[in-house]
Amino acid sequence: MTGPGAVQDAPTTHTSALVELRVLEGPNLYFPRAAVKLTLDIGALATASVPLALRFAARLGLENARPGEPDSGFRQRFALRAIGWLVRAVAQESGTSNLAVRVRPTSDPHQVVVAYPWVHRERARAMGLAVGAVLDAIPTAEVSADQLSVAVSAAAETVAGAEAGEPPHTLEPRIPVVAVTGTNGKTTTSRMVAHIGRGWGKVVGWSNTDGVYIDGVLVEPGDYSGPSGAGRVLAHEEVELAVTETARGGILLKGIGLTHNDVSVVTNVSADHLGLQGIDTLDQLAEVKAVVPRITRPEGWAVLNADDPRVLAMRWVVKSQTWLFSRDPDSPAVRDVLGDGGRATTVIDGWLCVLELDADPDPLVELVDVPMTLGGLSRYNVENALAAASAALAVGVPREVVIEGLRSFLPDAEHNPGRMNCFTVPVLDGEVTVVMDLAHNEAGLEAMFEIMEGIRPPDARLLLGLGVVGDRSDELIEKLGEIAARDADVVAIGHKEKYFRGRTPEELEQLMRAGAERVGVLAVPAYPTEVGVLSALVGQALPGEVVGLMCHADREGVYEWIEAAGGVPDSAEALAAKVRAARAG
């Protein structure tokens, strides 16, 4: 629950200054343990007169206060400092000393975020409500120093008298955990690690955006990329290795459900979900993703993408050992980490290799023998394979098992449903190729076109079924329309009804078409479903052409349509043949 007055698990009576109170059950953006996050409206403090601001600072014991003029940049910085002191003052007067507090600005100059750790739920919530009550005591009119003092003391008394409540429910793992995060590739990478782990003979539990899997069987469908997924995996006593996909939303809204992981993987950081939950920039998004490697055990490994500067920078905030992956064996970052005793996985002469200091490269497998890479054609899946191999080796999987797992993991509906699945579908006088992928952001769509380009014969067209999820920003939706129209010869819209998320089909169409118009493509048709747009595009495709579908809402329906149309999944050999034929042309 968000918005003004949205107080998570709070009584119906709350303060107007308290916009949101959120209880985070585990490691989060602010602390490596359970915390409370408050979003506070500081409008009264931001607009208060200078004398009133100074009285407020004096009551808190805030020394050398320089509040600046109302609604100035100086006042905003003063307010950030003052709010931190307010929380500490209430805590100390209620009997809690040395409370750690983090205060951050938001895109709204009249709102701030405050976070502090908690060990007792109800008392921690009472603290948030009490802080909001103090801010409510600062109206735009002047108040006396005595009134401010009474408000702070009353807040402290309320907290001291509150029921303690339950402790955090953060889980202490009893088995090795591999945690995977990033913007793109985390589902594929986590599936590859789980596949390799099963080849090791372990009972593997893994959670991702599709659900919870135990030993390859889907036991709980749904989006379990948050903390609840990790908890459900660890609840199965037979599980010997846990692989968890950890998404941005779960970290921000609930915290990570585990105290630590043994191996973490960060695939990349690119534009997605910006403008939600206070995350407006790529640097802020990277900070969220960095929570996962920050809780990796010191004796464990943080597997980081050396080719992504924001991911590489995470090596400076982790306590664990660093294991890089990079397509460039001569990367300065790789040399630096090896010199510090770390490891790296890279590509040399077409071989996936592991590097260590003062040792020759260890060649594991040729990329042509890793089906997910399409003979090395898919740059993103090369990176996913590098990341998965690194994580599997880091968690202790034997070398030979990792090699076999990379060779046997296929880009099909069984091993990697909905991610770069390729099919051959019959049409009049021949066959077309259908490529199906989530492709939910700019990087994902460009990766999809990379595959489509790599398997299309000379002079064959690319046709794309374009679709978006409603909670993306206007700018991202328009950009997807622009990329689709720029790189496809034919583009049509296929809606995702279950994922409109407050928007109308007409609104989404307008944004996608606006993007297409920027590259001169007009009159983009629209169909109500993903199956509908796929049927229309295959119906107009000529033999040898490639049809792409951005599929998210009805994956099973698309699979059924392809089967009914006589289509078959492409084997590794069939894909390799298509790649060779495209290159020969």
FIDRENLUM-698879 format. One record per residue (C-alpha): x, y, z; residue in one letter; residue number from 1. Coordinates in steps of 0.5 Angstrom, whole numbers, plus 500, padded with zeros to 3 digits. Example, Ala and Ser with C-alpha at 12.3 -4.5 7.8 and 13.67 -1.06 7.14 Angstrom:
! FIDRENLUM-698879
<rec <525 491 516> a 1>
<rec <527 498 514> s 2>
END
This chain:
! FIDRENLUM-698879
<rec <500 500 500> m 1>
<rec <503 507 498> t 2>
<rec <501 514 497> g 3>
<rec <499 519 503> p 4>
<rec <498 516 509> g 5>
<rec <499 509 507> a 6>
<rec <502 506 513> v 7>
<rec <504 499 513> q 8>
<rec <501 494 518> d 9>
<rec <499 501 522> a 10>
<rec <493 503 526> p 11>
<rec <487 506 522> t 12>
<rec <489 513 526> t 13>
<rec <496 515 523> h 14>
<rec <499 522 523> t 15>
<rec <499 526 517> s 16>
<rec <506 527 516> a 17>
<rec <507 520 516> l 18>
<rec <506 518 508> v 19>
<rec <508 511 509> e 20>
<rec <511 506 514> l 21>
<rec <514 500 512> r 22>
<rec <517 494 516> v 23>
<rec <523 491 512> l 24>
<rec <524 484 514> e 25>
<rec <531 483 512> g 26>
<rec <537 486 509> p 27>
<rec <535 492 505> n 28>
<rec <537 498 501> l 29>
<rec <539 502 508> y 30>
<rec <542 496 513> f 31>
<rec <544 489 512> p 32>
<rec <539 487 517> r 33>
<rec <531 488 518> a 34>
<rec <529 496 518> a 35>
<rec <523 500 518> v 36>
<rec <523 505 513> k 37>
<rec <519 512 514> l 38>
<rec <517 516 508> t 39>
<rec <515 523 512> l 40>
<rec <512 529 509> d 41>
<rec <517 535 512> i 42>
<rec <513 541 509> g 43>
<rec <512 544 515> a 44>
<rec <519 544 517> l 45>
<rec <521 546 510> a 46>
<rec <517 552 510> t 47>
<rec <517 554 517> a 48>
<rec <521 561 519> s 49>
<rec <528 561 521> v 50>
<rec <527 562 528> p 51>
<rec <522 556 529> l 52>
<rec <527 552 525> a 53>
<rec <533 554 530> l 54>
<rec <528 553 536> r 55>
<rec <527 546 533> f 56>
<rec <534 544 532> a 57>
<rec <536 547 539> a 58>
<rec <530 542 542> r 59>
<rec <534 536 539> l 60>
<rec <541 538 541> g 61>
<rec <543 540 534> l 62>
<rec <549 544 534> e 63>
<rec <551 549 529> n 64>
<rec <545 549 525> a 65>
<rec <544 553 519> r 66>
<rec <537 552 517> p 67>
<rec <537 557 511> g 68>
<rec <531 560 508> e 69>
<rec <524 557 507> p 70>
<rec <524 552 501> d 71>
<rec <531 553 500> s 72>
<rec <536 548 498> g 73>
<rec <540 549 505> f 74>
<rec <533 548 508> r 75>
<rec <532 541 505> q 76>
<rec <539 539 507> r 77>
<rec <538 542 514> f 78>
<rec <531 538 514> a 79>
<rec <535 532 513> l 80>
<rec <540 533 518> r 81>
<rec <534 535 523> a 82>
<rec <530 529 522> i 83>
<rec <536 524 523> g 84>
<rec <537 528 530> w 85>
<rec <529 527 531> l 86>
<rec <529 520 531> v 87>
<rec <535 519 535> r 88>
<rec <532 524 540> a 89>
<rec <526 520 541> v 90>
<rec <529 513 541> a 91>
<rec <534 516 546> q 92>
<rec <529 519 551> e 93>
<rec <525 512 550> s 94>
<rec <531 508 552> g 95>
<rec <534 506 546> t 96>
<rec <541 509 545> s 97>
<rec <546 509 539> n 98>
<rec <540 508 534> l 99>
<rec <543 508 527> a 100>
<rec <539 512 523> v 101>
<rec <539 513 515> r 102>
<rec <536 519 512> v 103>
<rec <535 521 504> r 104>
<rec <532 526 500> p 105>
<rec <527 524 495> t 106>
<rec <525 527 488> s 107>
<rec <520 531 492> d 108>
<rec <523 536 496> p 109>
<rec <518 536 502> h 110>
<rec <519 529 503> q 111>
<rec <524 525 506> v 112>
<rec <526 517 507> v 113>
<rec <528 515 514> v 114>
<rec <530 508 516> a 115>
<rec <533 505 522> y 116>
<rec <534 498 524> p 117>
<rec <529 494 529> w 118>
<rec <529 488 533> v 119>
<rec <522 489 536> h 120>
<rec <516 490 531> r 121>
<rec <511 494 535> e 122>
<rec <516 498 538> r 123>
<rec <519 500 532> a 124>
<rec <512 502 529> r 125>
<rec <511 506 535> a 126>
<rec <517 510 533> m 127>
<rec <515 511 526> g 128>
<rec <508 514 528> l 129>
<rec <511 518 534> a 130>
<rec <516 521 529> v 131>
<rec <510 523 525> g 132>
<rec <506 526 531> a 133>
<rec <512 531 532> v 134>
<rec <512 533 525> l 135>
<rec <505 534 526> d 136>
<rec <506 539 532> a 137>
<rec <510 544 527> i 138>
<rec <505 548 524> p 139>
<rec <506 553 519> t 140>
<rec <504 558 525> a 141>
<rec <510 559 530> e 142>
<rec <510 555 536> v 143>
<rec <514 556 542> s 144>
<rec <520 552 544> a 145>
<rec <516 549 550> d 146>
<rec <511 546 545> q 147>
<rec <516 543 541> l 148>
<rec <519 540 547> s 149>
<rec <513 537 550> v 150>
<rec <512 534 543> a 151>
<rec <518 530 543> v 152>
<rec <518 528 550> s 153>
<rec <511 525 549> a 154>
<rec <513 522 543> a 155>
<rec <519 518 547> a 156>
<rec <514 516 552> e 157>
<rec <509 513 547> t 158>
<rec <515 509 544> v 159>
<rec <517 507 551> a 160>
<rec <510 504 553> g 161>
<rec <509 501 547> a 162>
<rec <509 493 546> e 163>
<rec <515 490 544> a 164>
<rec <512 485 539> g 165>
<rec <515 480 535> e 166>
<rec <523 480 532> p 167>
<rec <524 480 525> p 168>
<rec <523 473 521> h 169>
<rec <529 474 517> t 170>
<rec <532 466 515> l 171>
<rec <539 464 517> e 172>
<rec <540 459 511> p 173>
<rec <542 452 513> r 174>
<rec <545 450 506> i 175>
<rec <549 454 501> p 176>
<rec <545 459 497> v 177>
<rec <546 463 490> v 178>
<rec <543 469 490> a 179>
<rec <542 472 483> v 180>
<rec <540 479 481> t 181>
<rec <541 484 476> g 182>
<rec <536 488 471> t 183>
<rec <537 483 465> n 184>
<rec <539 475 465> g 185>
<rec <538 474 472> k 186>
<rec <532 469 471> t 187>
<rec <536 465 465> t 188>
<rec <543 465 470> t 189>
<rec <539 463 476> s 190>
<rec <536 457 471> r 191>
<rec <543 455 469> m 192>
<rec <546 455 476> v 193>
<rec <540 451 478> a 194>
<rec <541 446 472> h 195>
<rec <548 445 474> i 196>
<rec <547 444 481> g 197>
<rec <542 438 479> r 198>
<rec <547 435 475> g 199>
<rec <551 435 481> w 200>
<rec <546 430 484> g 201>
<rec <544 436 489> k 202>
<rec <536 437 490> v 203>
<rec <536 444 488> v 204>
<rec <530 449 490> g 205>
<rec <530 455 486> w 206>
<rec <525 461 486> s 207>
<rec <524 466 480> n 208>
<rec <519 470 477> t 209>
<rec <515 464 475> d 210>
<rec <515 461 481> g 211>
<rec <518 456 486> v 212>
<rec <521 450 483> y 213>
<rec <524 444 488> i 214>
<rec <528 439 484> d 215>
<rec <526 441 477> g 216>
<rec <518 441 479> v 217>
<rec <514 447 479> l 218>
<rec <511 447 486> v 219>
<rec <508 454 487> e 220>
<rec <507 458 481> p 221>
<rec <507 466 481> g 222>
<rec <512 471 482> d 223>
<rec <517 469 487> y 224>
<rec <523 473 486> s 225>
<rec <522 477 493> g 226>
<rec <524 475 500> p 227>
<rec <518 470 500> s 228>
<rec <521 466 495> g 229>
<rec <527 464 498> a 230>
<rec <523 463 505> g 231>
<rec <519 458 501> r 232>
<rec <525 454 498> v 233>
<rec <528 454 505> l 234>
<rec <522 451 508> a 235>
<rec <523 445 504> h 236>
<rec <528 440 508> e 237>
<rec <530 436 502> e 238>
<rec <533 442 499> v 239>
<rec <541 442 499> e 240>
<rec <542 448 494> l 241>
<rec <538 454 494> a 242>
<rec <538 459 488> v 243>
<rec <534 465 489> t 244>
<rec <532 470 484> e 245>
<rec <532 477 487> t 246>
<rec <529 483 484> a 247>
<rec <529 490 485> r 248>
<rec <522 490 488> g 249>
<rec <523 485 493> g 250>
<rec <529 489 496> i 251>
<rec <525 495 496> l 252>
<rec <519 493 499> l 253>
<rec <520 488 504> k 254>
<rec <528 487 504> g 255>
<rec <532 480 503> i 256>
<rec <529 474 507> g 257>
<rec <536 471 508> l 258>
<rec <541 474 513> t 259>
<rec <546 472 508> h 260>
<rec <548 468 501> n 261>
<rec <554 464 500> d 262>
<rec <555 466 492> v 263>
<rec <552 472 489> s 264>
<rec <551 474 482> v 265>
<rec <550 481 479> v 266>
<rec <548 481 472> t 267>
<rec <548 488 470> n 268>
<rec <544 494 471> v 269>
<rec <540 498 466> s 270>
<rec <534 502 465> a 271>
<rec <528 499 468> d 272>
<rec <523 500 473> h 273>
<rec <525 507 474> l 274>
<rec <521 512 477> g 275>
<rec <518 507 482> l 276>
<rec <519 506 490> q 277>
<rec <524 513 489> g 278>
<rec <529 510 485> i 279>
<rec <529 515 479> d 280>
<rec <536 514 476> t 281>
<rec <541 508 474> l 282>
<rec <546 510 480> d 283>
<rec <540 509 485> q 284>
<rec <538 502 482> l 285>
<rec <545 500 482> a 286>
<rec <545 501 489> e 287>
<rec <539 497 490> v 288>
<rec <542 491 487> k 289>
<rec <548 492 491> a 290>
<rec <545 490 497> v 291>
<rec <545 482 494> v 292>
<rec <553 482 494> p 293>
<rec <553 486 500> r 294>
<rec <551 480 504> i 295>
<rec <555 475 501> t 296>
<rec <559 471 507> r 297>
<rec <566 474 507> p 298>
<rec <569 467 505> e 299>
<rec <564 467 499> g 300>
<rec <564 470 492> w 301>
<rec <561 476 489> a 302>
<rec <560 474 482> v 303>
<rec <560 481 478> l 304>
<rec <560 483 471> n 305>
<rec <566 487 469> a 306>
<rec <564 490 463> d 307>
<rec <558 494 467> d 308>
<rec <562 500 471> p 309>
<rec <556 500 476> r 310>
<rec <556 493 477> v 311>
<rec <564 493 477> l 312>
<rec <564 498 483> a 313>
<rec <560 494 487> m 314>
<rec <567 490 489> r 315>
<rec <568 496 493> w 316>
<rec <562 495 498> v 317>
<rec <563 487 499> v 318>
<rec <566 483 504> k 319>
<rec <567 477 500> s 320>
<rec <572 475 495> q 321>
<rec <571 478 488> t 322>
<rec <570 473 482> w 323>
<rec <569 477 475> l 324>
<rec <566 475 469> f 325>
<rec <568 479 462> s 326>
<rec <568 478 455> r 327>
<rec <574 481 455> d 328>
<rec <580 477 458> p 329>
<rec <585 483 457> d 330>
<rec <580 488 461> s 331>
<rec <584 492 466> p 332>
<rec <579 490 472> a 333>
<rec <580 483 471> v 334>
<rec <587 484 472> r 335>
<rec <586 488 478> d 336>
<rec <582 483 481> v 337>
<rec <586 477 479> l 338>
<rec <592 481 483> g 339>
<rec <588 482 489> d 340>
<rec <587 474 489> g 341>
<rec <580 474 486> g 342>
<rec <578 470 480> r 343>
<rec <575 471 473> a 344>
<rec <571 467 468> t 345>
<rec <572 470 460> t 346>
<rec <573 468 453> v 347>
<rec <579 466 450> i 348>
<rec <580 464 443> d 349>
<rec <572 462 443> g 350>
<rec <573 458 449> w 351>
<rec <570 459 456> l 352>
<rec <576 460 461> c 353>
<rec <577 461 468> v 354>
<rec <583 465 470> l 355>
<rec <587 465 477> e 356>
<rec <593 469 479> l 357>
<rec <600 465 477> d 358>
<rec <596 460 473> a 359>
<rec <595 459 465> d 360>
<rec <587 459 463> p 361>
<rec <583 453 465> d 362>
<rec <579 452 458> p 363>
<rec <572 449 460> l 364>
<rec <568 449 454> v 365>
<rec <568 452 447> e 366>
<rec <562 457 446> l 367>
<rec <560 453 440> v 368>
<rec <558 447 445> d 369>
<rec <554 452 449> v 370>
<rec <547 452 446> p 371>
<rec <545 458 450> m 372>
<rec <550 462 446> t 373>
<rec <548 460 439> l 374>
<rec <555 459 437> g 375>
<rec <557 465 441> g 376>
<rec <552 469 437> l 377>
<rec <548 472 443> s 378>
<rec <552 477 447> r 379>
<rec <548 477 453> y 380>
<rec <547 469 453> n 381>
<rec <555 469 453> v 382>
<rec <555 473 459> e 383>
<rec <549 469 462> n 384>
<rec <553 463 461> a 385>
<rec <560 466 464> l 386>
<rec <556 468 470> a 387>
<rec <553 462 471> a 388>
<rec <559 458 470> a 389>
<rec <563 463 475> s 390>
<rec <557 462 481> a 391>
<rec <557 454 480> a 392>
<rec <564 453 481> l 393>
<rec <564 458 487> a 394>
<rec <559 454 490> v 395>
<rec <563 448 490> g 396>
<rec <560 444 484> v 397>
<rec <566 440 480> p 398>
<rec <569 443 474> r 399>
<rec <566 437 470> e 400>
<rec <559 438 472> v 401>
<rec <559 445 470> v 402>
<rec <562 443 463> i 403>
<rec <556 438 462> e 404>
<rec <551 443 465> g 405>
<rec <553 448 460> l 406>
<rec <553 443 454> r 407>
<rec <546 441 456> s 408>
<rec <542 447 458> f 409>
<rec <538 449 452> l 410>
<rec <534 455 450> p 411>
<rec <527 451 450> d 412>
<rec <521 451 454> a 413>
<rec <523 446 458> e 414>
<rec <530 449 461> h 415>
<rec <529 456 460> n 416>
<rec <521 458 458> p 417>
<rec <520 465 455> g 418>
<rec <527 467 454> r 419>
<rec <530 466 447> m 420>
<rec <526 460 445> n 421>
<rec <526 459 438> c 422>
<rec <521 455 434> f 423>
<rec <520 453 426> t 424>
<rec <513 454 424> v 425>
<rec <511 452 417> p 426>
<rec <508 457 412> v 427>
<rec <506 456 405> l 428>
<rec <511 454 401> d 429>
<rec <516 454 407> g 430>
<rec <518 455 414> e 431>
<rec <519 461 419> v 432>
<rec <523 462 425> t 433>
<rec <519 464 431> v 434>
<rec <523 467 437> v 435>
<rec <520 468 443> m 436>
<rec <522 473 449> d 437>
<rec <520 477 455> l 438>
<rec <524 483 452> a 439>
<rec <521 488 457> h 440>
<rec <526 493 457> n 441>
<rec <531 497 452> e 442>
<rec <537 492 453> a 443>
<rec <532 486 453> g 444>
<rec <529 488 446> l 445>
<rec <536 489 443> e 446>
<rec <538 483 445> a 447>
<rec <532 479 442> m 448>
<rec <534 483 435> f 449>
<rec <541 481 436> e 450>
<rec <538 473 436> i 451>
<rec <533 475 430> m 452>
<rec <539 478 426> e 453>
<rec <544 472 427> g 454>
<rec <539 467 424> i 455>
<rec <535 471 419> r 456>
<rec <537 469 412> p 457>
<rec <540 474 407> p 458>
<rec <534 479 404> d 459>
<rec <529 476 409> a 460>
<rec <525 480 414> r 461>
<rec <524 481 421> l 462>
<rec <517 482 424> l 463>
<rec <516 484 431> l 464>
<rec <510 483 436> g 465>
<rec <511 489 440> l 466>
<rec <508 489 447> g 467>
<rec <509 493 454> v 468>
<rec <507 492 461> v 469>
<rec <503 498 464> g 470>
<rec <508 500 470> d 471>
<rec <514 502 466> r 472>
<rec <515 510 465> s 473>
<rec <512 513 459> d 474>
<rec <519 514 456> e 475>
<rec <521 507 456> l 476>
<rec <515 505 453> i 477>
<rec <516 510 447> e 478>
<rec <523 508 447> k 479>
<rec <521 501 446> l 480>
<rec <516 503 440> g 481>
<rec <522 507 437> e 482>
<rec <527 501 438> i 483>
<rec <522 496 435> a 484>
<rec <520 500 429> a 485>
<rec <527 502 427> r 486>
<rec <530 495 427> d 487>
<rec <524 491 425> a 488>
<rec <521 491 418> d 489>
<rec <514 490 420> v 490>
<rec <512 491 427> v 491>
<rec <505 490 430> a 492>
<rec <503 491 438> i 493>
<rec <500 485 442> g 494>
<rec <497 487 448> h 495>
<rec <498 484 455> k 496>
<rec <492 485 458> e 497>
<rec <494 482 465> k 498>
<rec <499 487 466> y 499>
<rec <496 494 464> f 500>
<rec <497 496 471> r 501>
<rec <492 502 471> g 502>
<rec <493 504 464> r 503>
<rec <488 503 458> t 504>
<rec <490 499 451> p 505>
<rec <489 506 448> e 506>
<rec <494 510 452> e 507>
<rec <499 504 451> l 508>
<rec <498 504 444> e 509>
<rec <499 512 443> q 510>
<rec <506 511 447> l 511>
<rec <508 506 443> m 512>
<rec <506 509 436> r 513>
<rec <509 515 438> a 514>
<rec <516 512 439> g 515>
<rec <515 509 432> a 516>
<rec <513 515 429> e 517>
<rec <520 518 431> r 518>
<rec <523 513 426> v 519>
<rec <518 515 421> g 520>
<rec <514 508 422> v 521>
<rec <506 510 422> l 522>
<rec <500 506 423> a 523>
<rec <502 501 427> v 524>
<rec <497 496 428> p 525>
<rec <495 493 435> a 526>
<rec <492 486 437> y 527>
<rec <488 485 444> p 528>
<rec <493 479 445> t 529>
<rec <500 476 444> e 530>
<rec <497 470 441> v 531>
<rec <493 475 436> g 532>
<rec <499 479 434> v 533>
<rec <503 472 433> l 534>
<rec <498 469 429> s 535>
<rec <497 475 424> a 536>
<rec <505 476 423> l 537>
<rec <506 469 422> v 538>
<rec <500 469 417> g 539>
<rec <504 475 413> q 540>
<rec <511 472 414> a 541>
<rec <515 469 408> l 542>
<rec <519 463 408> p 543>
<rec <525 464 411> g 544>
<rec <523 470 415> e 545>
<rec <524 471 423> v 546>
<rec <518 473 427> v 547>
<rec <519 475 434> g 548>
<rec <514 476 440> l 549>
<rec <515 480 446> m 550>
<rec <511 475 450> c 551>
<rec <510 476 458> h 552>
<rec <502 475 459> a 553>
<rec <500 468 456> d 554>
<rec <506 464 455> r 555>
<rec <503 458 455> e 556>
<rec <497 460 450> g 557>
<rec <503 462 445> v 558>
<rec <506 455 446> y 559>
<rec <499 452 445> e 560>
<rec <498 456 438> w 561>
<rec <505 454 436> i 562>
<rec <504 447 437> e 563>
<rec <497 447 433> a 564>
<rec <500 451 427> a 565>
<rec <505 445 427> g 566>
<rec <511 449 430> g 567>
<rec <517 445 433> v 568>
<rec <522 447 438> p 569>
<rec <529 448 435> d 570>
<rec <534 443 437> s 571>
<rec <541 446 439> a 572>
<rec <543 443 432> e 573>
<rec <537 446 428> a 574>
<rec <539 453 431> l 575>
<rec <547 452 430> a 576>
<rec <545 450 422> a 577>
<rec <541 457 422> k 578>
<rec <546 461 425> v 579>
<rec <551 458 420> r 580>
<rec <546 459 414> a 581>
<rec <545 466 416> a 582>
<rec <553 467 416> r 583>
<rec <554 464 410> a 584>
<rec <549 469 406> g 585>
END
